[in-house]
Amino acid sequence: MIFTVKTLLYSLLLLAATASHAAPPPFADSMAQRTQACTACHGKEGRAASDGYYPRIAGKPAGYLYHQLLNFRDGRRHYGLMVQMVDPLSDAYLLEIAQYFAGLDLPYPAPQPVSVPAPVLRRGQALATQGDAARHIPACVQCHGTVLTGVAPHIPGLLGLPRDYLNAQLGAWRTGQRRAHAPDCMGDVARQLAPDDVAAVTAWLAAQPLPANPHPATALTPGFKPIACGSAP
């Protein structure tokens, strides 16, 4: 028994010594490696986290991602972890990060089921595709593209996002916790929406599958009067 214990102890010490002299893992110095702090929250390759609050950033328009990084750094958006992470970074490096994630062409998951009454979904669809002219609420498709996958280089898509995230962002626009360069078009639109409108449009958006071509469009939806937006010149 004594021999067995000594042998085991010796083997463990030998393994520890071998491990301490093993070669460290290779450092590729690639954007994939340098942006691991981003993917820790936003999911593998920026595909989105499962909790519904950290959105997908893979494939978003580069201009949009860049402006959001600037907004966190410069005080127009407020989330401590993001602010601390981007605060010391230069404009050029933030643009490099934005371009990296914008260039990731990855498949989207199927939408999660949304349990709301059919009239609520119809109201959400009407707001997203037609707006409400009587209340000066533009349609989502007016800026975010005919199929709501965004418009390059500055306007994000609204599909493939969890309902919790959409609700949180519209709430932040309404209360001023999220802002953009003036004129702040999304702040103006969000303040026109009643709570029931927000619930309806986010339910409908979250329930929609991505089209066969999920990439951002290259031009705004025709037939609508342009809206002045400081972050999307």
C-alpha positions as CSV (number, residue, x, y, z in Angstrom):
1,M,0.0,0.0,0.0
2,I,2.8,2.4,0.9
3,F,4.5,1.7,-2.5
4,T,1.2,2.4,-4.3
5,V,0.7,5.8,-2.6
6,K,4.3,6.9,-3.2
7,T,4.0,5.9,-6.9
8,L,0.8,7.8,-7.2
9,L,2.3,10.9,-5.6
10,Y,5.4,10.7,-7.8
11,S,3.2,10.4,-10.9
12,L,1.2,13.4,-10.0
13,L,4.3,15.5,-9.4
14,L,5.7,14.4,-12.7
15,L,2.5,15.4,-14.5
16,A,2.5,18.8,-12.8
17,A,6.1,19.4,-13.8
18,T,5.4,18.4,-17.4
19,A,2.4,20.7,-17.6
20,S,4.4,23.6,-16.2
21,H,6.9,23.3,-19.0
22,A,4.4,22.7,-21.8
23,A,4.3,25.2,-24.6
24,P,1.7,27.9,-24.1
25,P,-1.2,28.0,-26.6
26,P,-0.4,29.9,-29.8
27,F,-1.4,33.6,-29.9
28,A,-2.7,34.3,-33.4
29,D,-3.1,38.1,-32.9
30,S,-6.2,38.0,-35.0
31,M,-9.4,40.0,-34.7
32,A,-11.2,36.8,-33.7
33,Q,-8.8,36.5,-30.8
34,R,-8.8,40.2,-29.9
35,T,-12.6,40.4,-29.9
36,Q,-13.1,37.6,-27.4
37,A,-14.2,40.2,-24.9
38,C,-17.1,41.0,-27.2
39,T,-18.1,37.4,-27.9
40,A,-18.1,36.6,-24.2
41,C,-21.4,38.5,-24.0
42,H,-22.6,38.6,-27.6
43,G,-22.2,34.9,-28.2
44,K,-19.8,32.9,-30.3
45,E,-18.7,34.9,-33.3
46,G,-21.2,37.6,-32.3
47,R,-24.2,35.4,-33.1
48,A,-26.1,36.7,-29.9
49,A,-26.4,35.4,-26.4
50,S,-29.2,33.0,-25.3
51,D,-30.5,35.3,-22.6
52,G,-32.2,37.7,-25.0
53,Y,-30.4,40.9,-23.8
54,Y,-27.1,40.8,-25.7
55,P,-27.9,41.2,-29.4
56,R,-26.4,39.6,-32.5
57,I,-23.7,41.8,-33.9
58,A,-22.4,39.5,-36.7
59,G,-23.4,40.8,-40.1
60,K,-24.8,44.1,-38.9
61,P,-23.8,47.1,-41.1
62,A,-20.4,48.4,-40.3
63,G,-21.4,52.0,-40.0
64,Y,-24.1,51.1,-37.5
65,L,-21.8,49.0,-35.3
66,Y,-19.2,51.8,-35.4
67,H,-21.7,54.5,-34.3
68,Q,-22.9,52.3,-31.5
69,L,-19.3,51.8,-30.2
70,L,-18.8,55.6,-30.4
71,N,-22.1,56.2,-28.6
72,F,-21.1,54.0,-25.7
73,R,-17.7,55.6,-25.5
74,D,-19.0,59.2,-25.8
75,G,-21.9,58.9,-23.4
76,R,-24.9,58.6,-25.7
77,R,-25.5,55.0,-24.6
78,H,-25.2,53.8,-21.1
79,Y,-24.1,50.3,-20.1
80,G,-21.2,50.0,-17.7
81,L,-19.5,47.0,-19.2
82,M,-19.5,48.4,-22.7
83,V,-18.4,51.8,-21.6
84,Q,-15.4,50.5,-19.7
85,M,-14.4,48.2,-22.6
86,V,-14.5,50.8,-25.4
87,D,-13.5,53.9,-23.4
88,P,-9.7,53.6,-24.0
89,L,-10.0,52.6,-27.7
90,S,-9.4,54.9,-30.6
91,D,-11.8,55.7,-33.4
92,A,-9.7,53.8,-35.9
93,Y,-9.7,50.6,-33.7
94,L,-13.4,50.8,-33.0
95,L,-14.0,51.0,-36.8
96,E,-11.8,48.0,-37.2
97,I,-13.9,46.0,-34.7
98,A,-17.1,47.1,-36.4
99,Q,-15.8,46.1,-39.9
100,Y,-14.7,42.7,-38.5
101,F,-18.2,41.8,-37.1
102,A,-19.9,43.3,-40.1
103,G,-18.0,40.9,-42.3
104,L,-19.1,37.8,-40.6
105,D,-21.7,36.1,-42.8
106,L,-23.3,33.5,-40.5
107,P,-26.7,31.8,-40.5
108,Y,-29.5,33.0,-38.3
109,P,-31.4,30.7,-35.9
110,A,-35.1,30.2,-36.3
111,P,-37.2,32.8,-34.4
112,Q,-38.4,31.9,-31.0
113,P,-42.2,31.4,-30.7
114,V,-44.1,34.4,-29.3
115,S,-47.4,33.8,-27.4
116,V,-49.5,36.8,-28.0
117,P,-53.1,37.2,-29.3
118,A,-53.5,37.4,-33.1
119,P,-54.9,41.0,-33.0
120,V,-51.7,42.1,-31.2
121,L,-49.6,40.6,-34.0
122,R,-51.7,42.3,-36.7
123,R,-51.2,45.6,-34.9
124,G,-47.5,45.0,-34.8
125,Q,-47.4,44.1,-38.5
126,A,-49.3,47.2,-39.4
127,L,-46.9,49.4,-37.5
128,A,-43.9,47.7,-38.9
129,T,-45.0,47.8,-42.6
130,Q,-47.4,50.8,-42.8
131,G,-46.8,52.9,-39.7
132,D,-49.6,55.1,-38.3
133,A,-49.9,58.4,-40.3
134,A,-52.5,59.9,-38.0
135,R,-50.1,59.7,-35.1
136,H,-47.0,60.6,-37.2
137,I,-45.4,57.1,-36.7
138,P,-43.4,56.0,-39.7
139,A,-43.3,52.4,-40.8
140,C,-40.2,50.4,-39.7
141,V,-39.7,49.4,-43.3
142,Q,-39.3,53.0,-44.2
143,C,-35.8,53.1,-42.8
144,H,-34.9,49.5,-41.9
145,G,-35.4,48.1,-45.4
146,T,-38.2,46.5,-47.3
147,V,-37.6,43.1,-45.6
148,L,-36.3,44.7,-42.3
149,T,-32.8,43.4,-42.6
150,G,-31.3,46.9,-42.5
151,V,-29.7,49.2,-45.0
152,A,-25.9,49.5,-45.4
153,P,-23.9,51.1,-44.1
154,H,-25.7,52.7,-41.1
155,I,-29.1,51.2,-40.5
156,P,-29.5,47.9,-38.6
157,G,-31.9,45.0,-39.3
158,L,-34.8,44.4,-36.9
159,L,-35.2,40.7,-37.6
160,G,-33.3,38.0,-35.8
161,L,-33.4,39.9,-32.5
162,P,-35.0,38.7,-29.3
163,R,-38.2,40.4,-28.2
164,D,-36.7,41.2,-24.8
165,Y,-33.9,43.1,-26.5
166,L,-36.2,45.0,-28.8
167,N,-38.4,46.0,-25.8
168,A,-35.4,47.2,-23.8
169,Q,-34.0,49.3,-26.7
170,L,-37.3,51.0,-27.5
171,G,-37.8,51.7,-23.8
172,A,-34.3,53.2,-23.6
173,W,-35.1,55.4,-26.6
174,R,-38.3,56.5,-25.0
175,T,-36.6,57.5,-21.7
176,G,-33.5,59.0,-23.2
177,Q,-31.2,56.3,-21.9
178,R,-30.2,55.6,-25.4
179,R,-29.5,58.5,-27.8
180,A,-27.9,59.2,-31.1
181,H,-26.5,62.1,-33.0
182,A,-29.1,64.9,-33.6
183,P,-31.6,64.7,-35.2
184,D,-32.3,61.6,-33.1
185,C,-34.9,60.0,-35.3
186,M,-35.3,56.8,-33.3
187,G,-35.8,58.8,-30.1
188,D,-38.6,60.8,-31.8
189,V,-40.3,57.7,-33.2
190,A,-40.1,55.8,-29.9
191,R,-41.7,58.6,-28.0
192,Q,-44.6,58.5,-30.4
193,L,-45.2,54.8,-29.5
194,A,-47.6,53.9,-26.7
195,P,-46.7,51.0,-24.5
196,D,-49.2,48.8,-26.3
197,D,-47.6,49.8,-29.7
198,V,-44.2,48.7,-28.4
199,A,-45.5,45.4,-27.2
200,A,-47.2,44.7,-30.5
201,V,-44.4,45.7,-32.9
202,T,-41.7,43.8,-30.9
203,A,-43.8,40.7,-30.8
204,W,-44.4,40.7,-34.5
205,L,-40.7,41.5,-35.3
206,A,-39.4,38.8,-33.0
207,A,-41.7,36.2,-34.6
208,Q,-40.5,36.8,-38.2
209,P,-38.1,34.4,-39.9
210,L,-35.2,35.9,-41.8
211,P,-35.6,36.0,-45.6
212,A,-33.5,33.9,-47.9
213,N,-31.2,36.8,-48.3
214,P,-30.6,38.2,-44.8
215,H,-28.0,40.8,-45.8
216,P,-28.6,44.5,-45.4
217,A,-30.1,46.3,-48.4
218,T,-28.2,48.9,-50.3
219,A,-31.0,51.5,-50.6
220,L,-33.9,52.7,-48.6
221,T,-37.4,51.4,-49.3
222,P,-38.8,53.3,-52.2
223,G,-42.1,55.3,-51.9
224,F,-41.4,56.8,-48.5
225,K,-40.3,60.3,-47.6
226,P,-36.8,60.2,-46.0
227,I,-36.5,60.9,-42.3
228,A,-33.6,63.1,-41.1
229,C,-31.3,60.9,-38.9
230,G,-28.0,62.2,-37.5
231,S,-26.6,58.7,-37.3
232,A,-27.7,57.7,-40.8
233,P,-26.8,60.5,-43.2
